[in-house]
Amino acid sequence: MSKPSKFYQRLMWQLGLLLAAMIVAGTILYTNYTVDRLGKAEDEISKLMGNVVKKLPEGNSYNFELFLQLQENNENLGIILTDGAYRVIDVMNWKDKEFEGNEEFFQNKLEEIKAYTTPIEVKSKNNPNMYINYIYVYNSNVLEELKWFPYLQFILVSIFLILAIWAVRSSKQAEQERVWVGMAKETAHQLGTPISSLIGWIENIRVMYPEDETLEMFSDEMQKDIDMLSMVANRFSKIGTIPELSPINVYDNLSYHLDYIQQRAPRKVTFDFPNTEEQKAIFIAINESLFNWVIENLMKNALDAMGGKGQIGARVSTTDQYVHIDIWDTGKGMPRSNFKKVFQPGFSTKKRGWGLGLSLCKRIVENYHNGKIFVIQ
């Protein structure tokens, strides 16, 4: 189990570094490309301004000749040509938007540009008061594209950070998985020796005192607890492996746990469980050994929460996709802020608790049975 986890962790970091390198390389290439285009646009501006100065017309038709000259030498700059009353006559390089049919749009755009752009004023030398035009040079297409570059960088960096966080969390989960599996296997191994020893002692008692009914009763109860310990050891040994699922009647399973816990609960604790004989069987595919672990943990927590007095109940309901098993009790409850924390490894409200029980329940239900476990709000 540990080898795939290490490989997965290493693969995530390699993919993260590769993505980071691609983002840096792409940013550098795009920046160089944009700078180069800006340099060409600046050259165009210099040439266009030179043409404006050199080719100031002598006659009355100069304006359109100058505009045609600008069109021949300009591929990037957005330009608006107006008459003396600031009415738009023609435009060029406006993000492929044609002038004809969009006069109102460009007239409105001109009002925006006039607030921060100084026009080139061109007058006829022969009749300066009659023939006046204004040329407004707007941001180049390159500059307009560059405005979006910081947003693009932000998106790319955000994607990288999200993937980096995901990779770190995945590696932590893989590390936790290795710890869980290693601890579970070692626990199963350590339980094996005392369980075998206890089985031997019980057999000796039965052989040595075959007619003692009291010892026989004690031996039977001890055998139940040893069977439970053997089941716990078996469960721990299965952590980290793919469990085999088989159909089990939910009501039979709850009845089994009820019989076991009633013998060990305080007398002031009552139980409200469905009667198996009165219910229609509901079968679900589970690994009974692991699933029993979940029910036992929930019932044990319920007993601890009630302090020796109260009621524990169970309800079963179904939907199209799920079978819902609700385990409830009349204990002191918990703050709403702890509803999600209780399933985190190490979280416990008990002074001597390890905070592993509900974490194991969550792992068994969600990882091994594709279910959900949560506190009802």
C-alpha positions as CSV (number, residue, x, y, z in Angstrom):
1,M,0.0,0.0,0.0
2,S,2.9,2.4,0.8
3,K,4.6,2.0,-2.6
4,P,1.7,3.3,-4.7
5,S,1.2,6.2,-2.2
6,K,4.9,7.2,-2.5
7,F,4.6,7.0,-6.3
8,Y,1.4,9.0,-6.3
9,Q,3.0,11.7,-4.0
10,R,6.1,11.9,-6.2
11,L,4.0,12.1,-9.4
12,M,1.9,15.0,-7.9
13,W,5.0,17.0,-7.1
14,Q,6.5,16.4,-10.5
15,L,3.3,17.5,-12.2
16,G,3.2,20.6,-10.0
17,L,6.8,21.5,-10.9
18,L,6.1,20.9,-14.6
19,L,3.1,23.1,-14.5
20,A,5.0,25.9,-12.7
21,A,7.7,25.7,-15.3
22,M,5.1,25.9,-18.1
23,I,3.5,28.9,-16.5
24,V,6.9,30.7,-16.1
25,A,7.9,29.8,-19.6
26,G,4.6,30.9,-21.1
27,T,4.6,34.2,-19.2
28,I,8.1,35.0,-20.4
29,L,7.3,34.1,-24.0
30,Y,4.1,36.1,-24.1
31,T,5.8,39.1,-22.4
32,N,8.6,39.1,-24.9
33,Y,6.1,38.7,-27.7
34,T,4.0,41.6,-26.4
35,V,7.0,43.9,-25.8
36,D,8.1,43.2,-29.4
37,R,4.7,44.2,-30.7
38,L,4.7,47.3,-28.5
39,G,8.1,48.3,-29.9
40,K,6.7,48.0,-33.5
41,A,3.7,50.0,-32.5
42,E,5.9,52.8,-31.1
43,D,7.8,52.8,-34.4
44,E,4.5,53.2,-36.2
45,I,3.5,56.1,-34.0
46,S,6.8,57.9,-34.8
47,K,6.3,57.4,-38.5
48,L,2.7,58.4,-38.4
49,M,3.5,61.6,-36.5
50,G,6.2,62.4,-38.9
51,N,3.8,61.9,-41.8
52,V,1.3,64.2,-40.2
53,V,3.9,67.0,-40.0
54,K,5.5,66.4,-43.4
55,K,2.3,66.0,-45.3
56,L,0.1,68.9,-44.0
57,P,-2.0,69.7,-47.1
58,E,-2.0,72.8,-49.2
59,G,-5.5,72.5,-50.5
60,N,-9.0,71.9,-49.2
61,S,-9.0,68.1,-49.8
62,Y,-6.0,67.5,-47.6
63,N,-7.9,65.8,-44.7
64,F,-8.9,62.7,-46.6
65,E,-5.6,62.4,-48.3
66,L,-3.9,62.5,-44.9
67,F,-6.3,59.9,-43.5
68,L,-5.6,57.6,-46.4
69,Q,-1.9,58.1,-45.8
70,L,-2.4,57.1,-42.1
71,Q,-4.4,54.0,-43.2
72,E,-1.6,52.9,-45.5
73,N,1.1,53.0,-42.8
74,N,-0.9,52.0,-39.7
75,E,-1.8,48.5,-38.6
76,N,-2.2,48.9,-34.8
77,L,-3.3,52.3,-33.7
78,G,-7.0,53.1,-33.4
79,I,-7.7,56.4,-35.1
80,I,-10.9,58.6,-35.2
81,L,-11.3,61.4,-37.7
82,T,-13.8,64.2,-37.0
83,D,-14.8,67.4,-38.7
84,G,-14.5,70.8,-37.0
85,A,-17.8,70.2,-35.1
86,Y,-16.4,67.0,-33.6
87,R,-18.6,64.8,-35.7
88,V,-17.0,61.4,-36.5
89,I,-16.2,61.1,-40.2
90,D,-14.2,57.8,-40.3
91,V,-12.3,55.4,-38.1
92,M,-9.6,52.8,-38.6
93,N,-8.3,49.8,-36.7
94,W,-11.1,49.7,-34.2
95,K,-11.0,46.0,-33.3
96,D,-12.4,45.2,-36.8
97,K,-15.5,47.3,-36.1
98,E,-16.7,49.0,-39.3
99,F,-17.7,52.7,-39.2
100,E,-20.7,52.5,-41.4
101,G,-23.7,51.4,-39.4
102,N,-22.0,52.1,-36.1
103,E,-21.9,55.9,-36.2
104,E,-23.6,56.3,-32.9
105,F,-21.3,53.9,-31.2
106,F,-18.2,55.8,-32.4
107,Q,-19.7,59.1,-31.5
108,N,-20.2,57.9,-27.9
109,K,-16.7,56.4,-27.9
110,L,-15.3,59.7,-29.0
111,E,-16.8,61.4,-26.0
112,E,-14.9,59.0,-23.8
113,I,-11.7,59.5,-25.6
114,K,-11.9,63.3,-25.6
115,A,-11.6,63.3,-21.8
116,Y,-8.0,62.1,-21.8
117,T,-6.7,62.4,-25.4
118,T,-5.4,65.6,-27.1
119,P,-6.3,65.5,-30.8
120,I,-4.1,66.4,-33.8
121,E,-5.7,69.6,-35.2
122,V,-5.2,70.0,-39.0
123,K,-6.3,73.2,-40.8
124,S,-6.1,74.2,-44.4
125,K,-3.4,76.8,-45.1
126,N,-5.6,78.3,-47.8
127,N,-8.8,78.5,-45.7
128,P,-8.0,77.7,-42.0
129,N,-11.4,78.8,-40.7
130,M,-13.4,76.7,-43.1
131,Y,-11.6,73.4,-43.3
132,I,-10.7,71.9,-39.9
133,N,-10.4,68.3,-38.9
134,Y,-9.4,66.5,-35.7
135,I,-7.5,63.2,-35.6
136,Y,-7.7,61.3,-32.3
137,V,-5.1,58.5,-31.9
138,Y,-6.4,55.8,-29.5
139,N,-4.6,53.0,-27.7
140,S,-3.1,50.5,-30.1
141,N,-4.5,47.0,-30.3
142,V,-1.4,45.7,-28.7
143,L,-1.9,47.9,-25.6
144,E,-5.5,46.9,-25.4
145,E,-4.5,43.2,-25.4
146,L,-1.8,44.0,-22.8
147,K,-4.5,45.3,-20.4
148,W,-5.7,41.8,-20.0
149,F,-2.3,40.3,-19.3
150,P,-2.3,40.8,-15.5
151,Y,-5.6,39.1,-15.3
152,L,-4.3,36.2,-17.3
153,Q,-1.3,36.0,-15.0
154,F,-3.6,36.1,-12.0
155,I,-5.7,33.2,-13.3
156,L,-2.6,31.1,-14.1
157,V,-1.0,31.7,-10.7
158,S,-4.4,31.0,-9.0
159,I,-4.7,27.7,-10.9
160,F,-1.1,26.8,-10.0
161,L,-1.7,27.6,-6.3
162,I,-4.9,25.6,-6.2
163,L,-3.1,22.6,-7.8
164,A,-0.2,23.1,-5.4
165,I,-2.5,23.1,-2.4
166,W,-4.3,20.0,-3.8
167,A,-1.0,18.2,-4.3
168,V,0.1,19.0,-0.7
169,R,-3.2,17.8,0.7
170,S,-3.0,14.7,-1.4
171,S,0.5,14.0,-0.2
172,K,-0.7,14.5,3.4
173,Q,-3.6,12.2,2.9
174,A,-1.3,9.6,1.4
175,E,1.0,9.9,4.4
176,Q,-1.9,9.6,6.8
177,E,-3.1,6.5,4.9
178,R,0.4,4.9,5.4
179,V,0.3,5.7,9.1
180,W,-3.2,4.3,9.4
181,V,-2.4,1.1,7.6
182,G,0.9,0.6,9.5
183,M,-0.7,1.2,12.8
184,A,-3.7,-1.1,12.0
185,K,-1.5,-4.0,10.9
186,E,0.7,-3.7,13.9
187,T,-2.3,-3.6,16.3
188,A,-3.8,-6.7,14.7
189,H,-0.4,-8.4,15.1
190,Q,-0.1,-7.4,18.8
191,L,-3.7,-8.5,19.6
192,G,-3.1,-11.9,18.2
193,T,-0.9,-13.3,21.1
194,P,-3.1,-12.3,24.1
195,I,-6.2,-13.5,22.3
196,S,-4.7,-16.9,21.6
197,S,-3.6,-17.1,25.3
198,L,-7.1,-16.2,26.5
199,I,-8.7,-18.9,24.3
200,G,-6.3,-21.4,25.9
201,W,-7.2,-20.4,29.4
202,I,-10.9,-20.7,28.8
203,E,-10.5,-24.1,27.3
204,N,-8.5,-25.1,30.4
205,I,-11.3,-23.8,32.7
206,R,-13.9,-25.8,30.8
207,V,-11.8,-29.0,30.9
208,M,-10.9,-28.6,34.6
209,Y,-14.4,-27.6,35.9
210,P,-16.9,-29.2,33.5
211,E,-19.7,-29.4,36.0
212,D,-19.4,-25.9,37.5
213,E,-22.3,-24.0,36.0
214,T,-21.1,-20.6,37.3
215,L,-17.7,-20.9,35.7
216,E,-19.4,-22.2,32.5
217,M,-21.5,-19.0,32.4
218,F,-18.5,-16.9,33.0
219,S,-16.6,-18.8,30.3
220,D,-19.4,-18.2,27.8
221,E,-19.4,-14.5,28.5
222,M,-15.6,-14.3,28.3
223,Q,-15.8,-16.2,25.0
224,K,-18.1,-13.5,23.6
225,D,-15.6,-10.9,24.5
226,I,-12.7,-12.9,23.1
227,D,-14.7,-13.3,19.9
228,M,-15.2,-9.6,19.9
229,L,-11.4,-9.0,20.3
230,S,-10.8,-11.5,17.5
231,M,-13.2,-9.5,15.3
232,V,-11.4,-6.3,16.2
233,A,-8.0,-7.8,15.3
234,N,-9.5,-9.0,12.0
235,R,-10.9,-5.6,11.3
236,F,-7.5,-3.9,11.9
237,S,-5.9,-6.5,9.6
238,K,-8.2,-5.5,6.8
239,I,-7.4,-1.8,6.9
240,G,-5.6,-0.8,3.7
241,T,-7.0,-3.7,1.7
242,I,-10.1,-3.8,-0.6
243,P,-12.8,-5.4,1.5
244,E,-15.2,-8.0,0.1
245,L,-18.9,-6.8,0.2
246,S,-21.9,-9.1,0.6
247,P,-25.6,-8.5,1.0
248,I,-26.7,-8.1,4.7
249,N,-30.1,-7.5,6.2
250,V,-29.8,-4.1,8.0
251,Y,-32.4,-5.0,10.6
252,D,-30.6,-8.3,11.5
253,N,-27.3,-6.4,11.8
254,L,-28.9,-3.8,14.2
255,S,-30.5,-6.6,16.2
256,Y,-27.1,-8.3,16.7
257,H,-25.6,-5.1,18.1
258,L,-28.6,-4.5,20.3
259,D,-28.2,-8.0,21.9
260,Y,-24.5,-7.4,22.5
261,I,-24.7,-3.9,23.9
262,Q,-27.7,-4.5,26.2
263,Q,-25.7,-7.0,28.2
264,R,-23.0,-4.4,28.8
265,A,-25.0,-1.2,29.2
266,P,-26.0,0.3,32.6
267,R,-29.5,-0.7,33.8
268,K,-30.8,2.9,33.4
269,V,-30.1,2.9,29.7
270,T,-33.0,1.9,27.5
271,F,-33.1,1.1,23.8
272,D,-35.5,2.0,21.0
273,F,-34.5,-0.3,18.0
274,P,-36.7,-1.6,15.2
275,N,-38.1,-5.1,15.7
276,T,-36.6,-7.3,13.0
277,E,-39.6,-9.6,12.9
278,E,-41.9,-6.7,12.2
279,Q,-39.8,-5.1,9.4
280,K,-39.4,-6.0,5.7
281,A,-35.8,-7.1,5.1
282,I,-33.5,-4.4,3.6
283,F,-30.3,-5.8,2.1
284,I,-27.2,-3.7,1.5
285,A,-23.8,-4.7,0.2
286,I,-21.3,-4.3,3.1
287,N,-18.3,-5.8,4.7
288,E,-20.0,-7.0,7.9
289,S,-16.8,-7.1,9.9
290,L,-15.9,-3.4,9.1
291,F,-19.5,-2.2,9.1
292,N,-20.0,-3.6,12.6
293,W,-17.1,-1.5,13.7
294,V,-19.0,1.6,12.7
295,I,-22.2,0.7,14.6
296,E,-20.2,-0.3,17.7
297,N,-18.3,3.0,17.7
298,L,-21.5,5.0,17.4
299,M,-23.3,3.1,20.2
300,K,-20.3,3.2,22.5
301,N,-20.1,7.0,21.9
302,A,-23.8,7.2,22.7
303,L,-23.3,5.4,26.0
304,D,-20.4,7.6,27.0
305,A,-22.4,10.7,26.2
306,M,-25.3,9.7,28.5
307,G,-23.3,9.1,31.6
308,G,-25.1,5.9,32.5
309,K,-28.7,7.1,32.0
310,G,-30.8,7.8,28.9
311,Q,-32.0,6.1,25.7
312,I,-30.3,5.0,22.5
313,G,-32.3,4.5,19.4
314,A,-32.0,3.5,15.7
315,R,-34.1,4.3,12.7
316,V,-33.8,2.9,9.1
317,S,-35.2,4.6,6.0
318,T,-34.6,4.3,2.3
319,T,-34.3,6.5,-0.8
320,D,-33.7,5.6,-4.4
321,Q,-30.0,5.3,-3.9
322,Y,-29.3,5.1,-0.2
323,V,-30.3,3.3,3.0
324,H,-30.2,5.7,5.9
325,I,-29.3,4.4,9.4
326,D,-29.8,7.0,12.1
327,I,-28.2,6.3,15.5
328,W,-29.4,8.7,18.2
329,D,-29.2,9.1,21.9
330,T,-30.5,11.4,24.7
331,G,-27.0,12.4,25.8
332,K,-25.6,15.9,26.3
333,G,-25.0,16.4,22.6
334,M,-22.3,18.6,21.1
335,P,-21.8,22.1,19.8
336,R,-22.7,22.7,16.1
337,S,-19.1,23.8,15.6
338,N,-17.9,20.3,16.3
339,F,-20.2,18.5,13.8
340,K,-17.4,18.2,11.2
341,K,-14.4,18.1,13.6
342,V,-15.6,14.9,15.3
343,F,-14.5,12.9,12.2
344,Q,-11.0,14.4,12.1
345,P,-8.2,12.1,13.4
346,G,-7.1,13.1,16.9
347,F,-10.2,15.2,17.7
348,S,-11.9,14.1,21.0
349,T,-14.0,15.7,23.7
350,K,-13.0,13.0,26.2
351,K,-10.1,13.5,28.6
352,R,-8.7,10.1,27.7
353,G,-9.8,9.8,24.2
354,W,-7.5,9.3,21.2
355,G,-9.9,10.7,18.7
356,L,-9.7,7.7,16.3
357,G,-13.1,6.0,16.6
358,L,-15.2,8.3,14.5
359,S,-12.3,8.9,12.1
360,L,-12.2,5.2,11.4
361,C,-16.0,5.2,11.0
362,K,-15.7,7.9,8.4
363,R,-13.0,6.0,6.6
364,I,-14.9,2.7,6.6
365,V,-18.2,4.2,5.4
366,E,-16.9,6.6,2.8
367,N,-13.7,4.9,1.5
368,Y,-14.8,1.3,1.6
369,H,-18.6,1.5,1.2
370,N,-19.1,4.7,-0.9
371,G,-21.4,6.1,1.7
372,K,-21.7,9.2,3.9
373,I,-21.5,9.7,7.6
374,F,-22.4,12.9,9.3
375,V,-24.0,14.5,12.4
376,I,-27.7,15.4,11.8
377,Q,-28.1,19.1,12.1
